[in-house]
Amino acid sequence: MYSRYDEKTLGSIDQLSRLYRASTIELVRGLSARKLQDGRYLVPVENLPWCTVFDLGTEVPLVREGRRLCVKVGIEPQRIPAAVEIGVGFLIKTSDSEYYCLGALITGRRALAKCRFRTFSQPFDLWDFPKIIAIPEVKAICEEKYADESSIINVEVPVECLSVLGLTNMVSRSTRYLVAMTDLVAVMGNVKIRLYRDTLSYV
């Protein structure tokens, strides 16, 4: 259907194991972690095992001439469990520990709310996370989308949702990355995310 796409798995169990085993030197050198004043090491979003980051190749504005940035993303398997929510959106960094994901919250049930705001940190089913590691928060501001409607989902900057939350200043920003996140270890590595590069446009 589309000639140019990148495909990655959603998260990585191998990367999670690596994070658990990492020494402080490996955290800094291998995972680009930064030591905080409290002694913990802050791992950037692109190296968190439950996040998958796509580089768009160039910095692009979220909104251009009143139109919002959009890209088509494929999800496989098409049908995901009802309890699963996958955040997919354009990544904005506001500080070393705070990021925003602006796009779609893909669910395995019927979409109930047009706009959703939620925070992704560590997965719900991850209990014994190393205390020496600090995790940046990713605040997802998203339009809900039902995964079973189509294997191809439009991920758009949710301008209306930003307006409702009083974050319209965000639309003046630009991004270089698309991020996909899960809140369940059980999903990691079992879902494929496909970014269709040919579809990056403004709507």
Sequence and secondary structure as in RCSB ss.txt:
>XXXX:A:sequence
MYSRYDEKTLGSIDQLSRLYRASTIELVRGLSARKLQDGRYLVPVENLPWCTVFDLGTEVPLVREGRRLCVKVGI
EPQRIPAAVEIGVGFLIKTSDSEYYCLGALITGRRALAKCRFRTFSQPFDLWDFPKIIAIPEVKAICEEKYADES
SIINVEVPVECLSVLGLTNMVSRSTRYLVAMTDLVAVMGNVKIRLYRDTLSYV
>XXXX:A:secstr
  S EEEEESS HHHHHHHHH  HHHHHHTT  EE TTS EE  GGG TTEEEEEEEEEEESEETTEEEEEEEEE
ESSS  TT EEEEEEEEEEETTEEEEEEEEEESS    SEEEEEE S TT     TTEE  EEEEEEEEEEGGG 
SEEEEE  HHHHHHTT GGGGG EEEEEEEEES GGGTTTSEEEEEEEEEEE 
